[in-house]
Amino acid sequence: MAGEMAGDGSIVYFYNSDTPDTDFKGLTGEESFYFNDKGELVIAFNEYDVAPGYMGAVDFTIPSSVSGIPTD
């Protein structure tokens, strides 16, 4: 999240925000997830879960180097 926000000023996530009640603290286990066509883990968030409504529903692809899930 921090990397995306640093790279593009139009991207905003509730990460280290000035509003503690909406600040993203981490995964809760209630998030949706799936594996894309490359076998990578994708974590999907509903609209407003981790970003303002104008960003819509957002998802993050987790590289296998981080997830530990082999993609072969």
N, CA, C and O atoms as CSV, one atom per row, in Angstrom:
chain,resi,resn,atom,element,x,y,z
A,1,MET,N,N,0.822,-1.189,0.000
A,1,MET,CA,C,0.000,0.000,0.000
A,1,MET,C,C,0.867,1.254,0.000
A,1,MET,O,O,0.646,2.175,-0.787
A,2,ALA,N,N,1.843,1.279,0.879
A,2,ALA,CA,C,2.700,2.459,0.981
A,2,ALA,C,C,3.442,2.702,-0.326
A,2,ALA,O,O,3.586,3.847,-0.756
A,3,GLY,N,N,3.911,1.635,-0.958
A,3,GLY,CA,C,4.637,1.779,-2.219
A,3,GLY,C,C,3.760,2.331,-3.319
A,3,GLY,O,O,4.200,3.186,-4.088
A,4,GLU,N,N,2.523,1.860,-3.409
A,4,GLU,CA,C,1.608,2.365,-4.424
A,4,GLU,C,C,1.276,3.829,-4.186
A,4,GLU,O,O,1.216,4.614,-5.132
A,5,MET,N,N,1.060,4.202,-2.928
A,5,MET,CA,C,0.746,5.599,-2.624
A,5,MET,C,C,1.926,6.503,-2.940
A,5,MET,O,O,1.737,7.620,-3.424
A,6,ALA,N,N,3.148,6.033,-2.671
A,6,ALA,CA,C,4.339,6.838,-2.947
A,6,ALA,C,C,4.539,7.027,-4.448
A,6,ALA,O,O,5.046,8.060,-4.886
A,7,GLY,N,N,4.143,6.034,-5.229
A,7,GLY,CA,C,4.357,6.093,-6.667
A,7,GLY,C,C,3.286,6.831,-7.446
A,7,GLY,O,O,3.512,7.211,-8.595
A,8,ASP,N,N,2.113,7.042,-6.839
A,8,ASP,CA,C,1.002,7.668,-7.546
A,8,ASP,C,C,0.175,8.470,-6.552
A,8,ASP,O,O,-0.471,7.896,-5.675
A,9,GLY,N,N,0.189,9.783,-6.681
A,9,GLY,CA,C,-0.507,10.671,-5.754
A,9,GLY,C,C,-2.013,10.535,-5.757
A,9,GLY,O,O,-2.676,11.011,-4.835
A,10,SER,N,N,-2.577,9.886,-6.790
A,10,SER,CA,C,-4.030,9.724,-6.832
A,10,SER,C,C,-4.506,8.490,-6.076
A,10,SER,O,O,-5.708,8.300,-5.892
A,11,ILE,N,N,-3.568,7.648,-5.635
A,11,ILE,CA,C,-3.914,6.441,-4.882
A,11,ILE,C,C,-3.866,6.743,-3.390
A,11,ILE,O,O,-2.880,7.274,-2.880
A,12,VAL,N,N,-4.946,6.397,-2.705
A,12,VAL,CA,C,-5.031,6.621,-1.258
A,12,VAL,C,C,-5.552,5.348,-0.605
A,12,VAL,O,O,-6.579,4.805,-1.014
A,13,TYR,N,N,-4.845,4.882,0.404
A,13,TYR,CA,C,-5.307,3.752,1.208
A,13,TYR,C,C,-5.385,4.194,2.659
A,13,TYR,O,O,-4.723,5.150,3.063
A,14,PHE,N,N,-6.196,3.492,3.439
A,14,PHE,CA,C,-6.287,3.767,4.870
A,14,PHE,C,C,-5.114,3.080,5.567
A,14,PHE,O,O,-5.295,2.119,6.315
A,15,TYR,N,N,-3.941,3.576,5.316
A,15,TYR,CA,C,-2.706,3.004,5.840
A,15,TYR,C,C,-1.908,4.147,6.441
A,15,TYR,O,O,-1.559,5.097,5.742
A,16,ASN,N,N,-1.620,4.061,7.727
A,16,ASN,CA,C,-0.956,5.158,8.434
A,16,ASN,C,C,-1.692,6.473,8.205
A,16,ASN,O,O,-1.069,7.511,7.982
A,17,SER,N,N,-3.017,6.422,8.260
A,17,SER,CA,C,-3.822,7.607,7.990
A,17,SER,C,C,-3.955,8.470,9.243
A,17,SER,O,O,-3.562,8.079,10.342
A,18,ASP,N,N,-4.515,9.636,9.039
A,18,ASP,CA,C,-4.752,10.555,10.157
A,18,ASP,C,C,-6.048,10.226,10.898
A,18,ASP,O,O,-6.376,10.868,11.895
A,19,THR,N,N,-6.777,9.231,10.412
A,19,THR,CA,C,-8.047,8.846,11.017
A,19,THR,C,C,-7.918,7.436,11.580
A,19,THR,O,O,-8.117,6.462,10.853
A,20,PRO,N,N,-7.590,7.314,12.859
A,20,PRO,CA,C,-7.312,5.997,13.445
A,20,PRO,C,C,-8.442,4.977,13.322
A,20,PRO,O,O,-8.176,3.778,13.243
A,21,ASP,N,N,-9.706,5.431,13.304
A,21,ASP,CA,C,-10.803,4.460,13.258
A,21,ASP,C,C,-10.948,3.791,11.891
A,21,ASP,O,O,-11.598,2.751,11.790
A,22,THR,N,N,-10.361,4.360,10.844
A,22,THR,CA,C,-10.403,3.729,9.527
A,22,THR,C,C,-9.037,3.197,9.099
A,22,THR,O,O,-8.914,2.635,8.011
A,23,ASP,N,N,-8.027,3.362,9.920
A,23,ASP,CA,C,-6.664,2.969,9.564
A,23,ASP,C,C,-6.558,1.446,9.427
A,23,ASP,O,O,-6.959,0.704,10.324
A,24,PHE,N,N,-6.015,0.993,8.298
A,24,PHE,CA,C,-5.810,-0.435,8.062
A,24,PHE,C,C,-4.703,-0.935,8.974
A,24,PHE,O,O,-3.584,-0.425,8.933
A,25,LYS,N,N,-5.008,-1.927,9.793
A,25,LYS,CA,C,-4.039,-2.451,10.761
A,25,LYS,C,C,-3.413,-3.763,10.310
A,25,LYS,O,O,-2.339,-4.131,10.787
A,26,GLY,N,N,-4.062,-4.464,9.409
A,26,GLY,CA,C,-3.556,-5.746,8.950
A,26,GLY,C,C,-4.692,-6.671,8.581
A,26,GLY,O,O,-5.864,-6.316,8.704
A,27,LEU,N,N,-4.342,-7.849,8.130
A,27,LEU,CA,C,-5.347,-8.825,7.731
A,27,LEU,C,C,-6.065,-9.383,8.953
A,27,LEU,O,O,-5.462,-9.598,10.004
A,28,THR,N,N,-7.354,-9.610,8.793
A,28,THR,CA,C,-8.157,-10.127,9.898
A,28,THR,C,C,-8.537,-11.595,9.709
A,28,THR,O,O,-8.968,-12.255,10.654
A,29,GLY,N,N,-8.377,-12.103,8.487
A,29,GLY,CA,C,-8.815,-13.451,8.176
A,29,GLY,C,C,-10.198,-13.472,7.549
A,29,GLY,O,O,-10.660,-14.523,7.108
A,30,GLU,N,N,-10.858,-12.335,7.504
A,30,GLU,CA,C,-12.183,-12.221,6.913
A,30,GLU,C,C,-12.129,-11.772,5.450
A,30,GLU,O,O,-13.168,-11.692,4.795
A,31,GLU,N,N,-10.947,-11.480,4.934
A,31,GLU,CA,C,-10.809,-11.002,3.568
A,31,GLU,C,C,-11.079,-12.122,2.560
A,31,GLU,O,O,-10.896,-13.302,2.859
A,32,SER,N,N,-11.510,-11.734,1.382
A,32,SER,CA,C,-11.669,-12.688,0.295
A,32,SER,C,C,-10.323,-12.862,-0.390
A,32,SER,O,O,-9.494,-11.951,-0.397
A,33,PHE,N,N,-10.116,-14.033,-0.961
A,33,PHE,CA,C,-8.884,-14.256,-1.697
A,33,PHE,C,C,-9.133,-15.262,-2.808
A,33,PHE,O,O,-10.113,-16.006,-2.785
A,34,TYR,N,N,-8.241,-15.272,-3.767
A,34,TYR,CA,C,-8.289,-16.245,-4.851
A,34,TYR,C,C,-6.899,-16.365,-5.439
A,34,TYR,O,O,-6.005,-15.585,-5.108
A,35,PHE,N,N,-6.721,-17.328,-6.299
A,35,PHE,CA,C,-5.470,-17.509,-7.004
A,35,PHE,C,C,-5.691,-17.119,-8.456
A,35,PHE,O,O,-6.629,-17.596,-9.094
A,36,ASN,N,N,-4.827,-16.249,-8.984
A,36,ASN,CA,C,-4.988,-15.820,-10.371
A,36,ASN,C,C,-4.480,-16.894,-11.326
A,36,ASN,O,O,-4.069,-17.971,-10.894
A,37,ASP,N,N,-4.510,-16.601,-12.614
A,37,ASP,CA,C,-4.120,-17.588,-13.616
A,37,ASP,C,C,-2.643,-17.951,-13.579
A,37,ASP,O,O,-2.222,-18.926,-14.200
A,38,LYS,N,N,-1.853,-17.162,-12.846
A,38,LYS,CA,C,-0.430,-17.472,-12.672
A,38,LYS,C,C,-0.168,-18.260,-11.392
A,38,LYS,O,O,0.972,-18.618,-11.096
A,39,GLY,N,N,-1.237,-18.526,-10.632
A,39,GLY,CA,C,-1.102,-19.245,-9.373
A,39,GLY,C,C,-0.710,-18.372,-8.208
A,39,GLY,O,O,-0.358,-18.877,-7.143
A,40,GLU,N,N,-0.767,-17.047,-8.398
A,40,GLU,CA,C,-0.402,-16.112,-7.334
A,40,GLU,C,C,-1.616,-15.830,-6.449
A,40,GLU,O,O,-2.750,-15.782,-6.925
A,41,LEU,N,N,-1.360,-15.647,-5.173
A,41,LEU,CA,C,-2.406,-15.301,-4.222
A,41,LEU,C,C,-2.834,-13.855,-4.437
A,41,LEU,O,O,-1.991,-12.964,-4.540
A,42,VAL,N,N,-4.138,-13.620,-4.506
A,42,VAL,CA,C,-4.691,-12.274,-4.629
A,42,VAL,C,C,-5.646,-12.065,-3.471
A,42,VAL,O,O,-6.584,-12.841,-3.285
A,43,ILE,N,N,-5.410,-11.016,-2.688
A,43,ILE,CA,C,-6.286,-10.674,-1.569
A,43,ILE,C,C,-7.181,-9.531,-2.026
A,43,ILE,O,O,-6.701,-8.499,-2.495
A,44,ALA,N,N,-8.486,-9.728,-1.884
A,44,ALA,CA,C,-9.469,-8.760,-2.362
A,44,ALA,C,C,-10.192,-8.113,-1.188
A,44,ALA,O,O,-10.604,-8.782,-0.241
A,45,PHE,N,N,-10.334,-6.799,-1.277
A,45,PHE,CA,C,-11.029,-6.031,-0.244
A,45,PHE,C,C,-12.275,-5.398,-0.840
A,45,PHE,O,O,-12.274,-4.984,-1.999
A,46,ASN,N,N,-13.323,-5.324,-0.056
A,46,ASN,CA,C,-14.542,-4.644,-0.477
A,46,ASN,C,C,-14.312,-3.143,-0.514
A,46,ASN,O,O,-13.378,-2.622,0.096
A,47,GLU,N,N,-15.186,-2.462,-1.245
A,47,GLU,CA,C,-15.149,-1.008,-1.285
A,47,GLU,C,C,-15.234,-0.467,0.140
A,47,GLU,O,O,-16.029,-0.959,0.941
A,48,TYR,N,N,-14.439,0.522,0.458
A,48,TYR,CA,C,-14.355,1.194,1.760
A,48,TYR,C,C,-13.583,0.427,2.827
A,48,TYR,O,O,-13.337,0.981,3.898
A,49,ASP,N,N,-13.189,-0.820,2.587
A,49,ASP,CA,C,-12.449,-1.575,3.607
A,49,ASP,C,C,-11.073,-0.997,3.860
A,49,ASP,O,O,-10.670,-0.842,5.013
A,50,VAL,N,N,-10.348,-0.676,2.804
A,50,VAL,CA,C,-8.968,-0.215,2.957
A,50,VAL,C,C,-8.686,1.063,2.172
A,50,VAL,O,O,-7.557,1.553,2.163
A,51,ALA,N,N,-9.719,1.607,1.507
A,51,ALA,CA,C,-9.526,2.790,0.669
A,51,ALA,C,C,-10.835,3.562,0.566
A,51,ALA,O,O,-11.907,3.012,0.816
A,52,PRO,N,N,-10.746,4.849,0.194
A,52,PRO,CA,C,-11.977,5.618,-0.002
A,52,PRO,C,C,-12.829,5.019,-1.123
A,52,PRO,O,O,-12.324,4.281,-1.968
A,53,GLY,N,N,-14.110,5.338,-1.123
A,53,GLY,CA,C,-15.036,4.775,-2.082
A,53,GLY,C,C,-14.672,5.008,-3.534
A,53,GLY,O,O,-14.957,4.160,-4.380
A,54,TYR,N,N,-14.047,6.143,-3.849
A,54,TYR,CA,C,-13.718,6.417,-5.248
A,54,TYR,C,C,-12.702,5.425,-5.811
A,54,TYR,O,O,-12.569,5.307,-7.029
A,55,MET,N,N,-11.983,4.709,-4.940
A,55,MET,CA,C,-11.011,3.708,-5.394
A,55,MET,C,C,-11.713,2.396,-5.740
A,55,MET,O,O,-11.119,1.531,-6.384
A,56,GLY,N,N,-12.977,2.238,-5.318
A,56,GLY,CA,C,-13.703,1.004,-5.579
A,56,GLY,C,C,-13.149,-0.143,-4.749
A,56,GLY,O,O,-12.406,0.066,-3.790
A,57,ALA,N,N,-13.521,-1.351,-5.134
A,57,ALA,CA,C,-12.966,-2.551,-4.485
A,57,ALA,C,C,-11.524,-2.699,-4.970
A,57,ALA,O,O,-11.250,-2.541,-6.160
A,58,VAL,N,N,-10.622,-2.997,-4.069
A,58,VAL,CA,C,-9.212,-3.117,-4.446
A,58,VAL,C,C,-8.698,-4.510,-4.114
A,58,VAL,O,O,-9.191,-5.177,-3.205
A,59,ASP,N,N,-7.702,-4.926,-4.870
A,59,ASP,CA,C,-7.059,-6.202,-4.565
A,59,ASP,C,C,-5.556,-6.069,-4.716
A,59,ASP,O,O,-5.054,-5.173,-5.394
A,60,PHE,N,N,-4.863,-6.969,-4.076
A,60,PHE,CA,C,-3.408,-6.964,-4.069
A,60,PHE,C,C,-2.907,-8.351,-4.428
A,60,PHE,O,O,-3.301,-9.343,-3.814
A,61,THR,N,N,-2.041,-8.415,-5.419
A,61,THR,CA,C,-1.415,-9.670,-5.798
A,61,THR,C,C,-0.167,-9.845,-4.952
A,61,THR,O,O,0.703,-8.974,-4.926
A,62,ILE,N,N,-0.082,-10.960,-4.268
A,62,ILE,CA,C,1.035,-11.242,-3.376
A,62,ILE,C,C,2.028,-12.135,-4.128
A,62,ILE,O,O,1.685,-13.255,-4.506
A,63,PRO,N,N,3.245,-11.652,-4.347
A,63,PRO,CA,C,4.226,-12.473,-5.069
A,63,PRO,C,C,4.539,-13.768,-4.308
A,63,PRO,O,O,4.493,-13.795,-3.078
A,64,SER,N,N,4.851,-14.819,-5.031
A,64,SER,CA,C,5.148,-16.097,-4.390
A,64,SER,C,C,6.347,-15.986,-3.467
A,64,SER,O,O,6.457,-16.755,-2.512
A,65,SER,N,N,7.249,-15.049,-3.726
A,65,SER,CA,C,8.397,-14.852,-2.846
A,65,SER,C,C,7.971,-14.378,-1.462
A,65,SER,O,O,8.697,-14.570,-0.486
A,66,VAL,N,N,6.804,-13.765,-1.378
A,66,VAL,CA,C,6.277,-13.298,-0.101
A,66,VAL,C,C,5.320,-14.324,0.501
A,66,VAL,O,O,5.376,-14.611,1.697
A,67,SER,N,N,4.438,-14.876,-0.342
A,67,SER,CA,C,3.424,-15.813,0.164
A,67,SER,C,C,4.008,-17.175,0.485
A,67,SER,O,O,3.481,-17.897,1.331
A,68,GLY,N,N,5.101,-17.533,-0.191
A,68,GLY,CA,C,5.685,-18.866,0.005
A,68,GLY,C,C,4.945,-19.938,-0.755
A,68,GLY,O,O,5.246,-21.123,-0.613
A,69,ILE,N,N,3.971,-19.535,-1.568
A,69,ILE,CA,C,3.189,-20.490,-2.356
A,69,ILE,C,C,3.865,-20.660,-3.723
A,69,ILE,O,O,3.947,-19.701,-4.491
A,70,PRO,N,N,4.344,-21.856,-4.031
A,70,PRO,CA,C,4.997,-22.041,-5.330
A,70,PRO,C,C,4.003,-21.872,-6.474
A,70,PRO,O,O,2.855,-22.304,-6.369
A,71,THR,N,N,4.437,-21.250,-7.561
A,71,THR,CA,C,3.570,-21.018,-8.703
A,71,THR,C,C,3.859,-21.976,-9.852
A,71,THR,O,O,3.295,-21.817,-10.935
A,72,ASP,N,N,4.710,-22.951,-9.649
A,72,ASP,CA,C,5.044,-23.915,-10.709
A,72,ASP,C,C,4.075,-25.051,-10.766
A,72,ASP,O,O,4.218,-25.943,-11.602
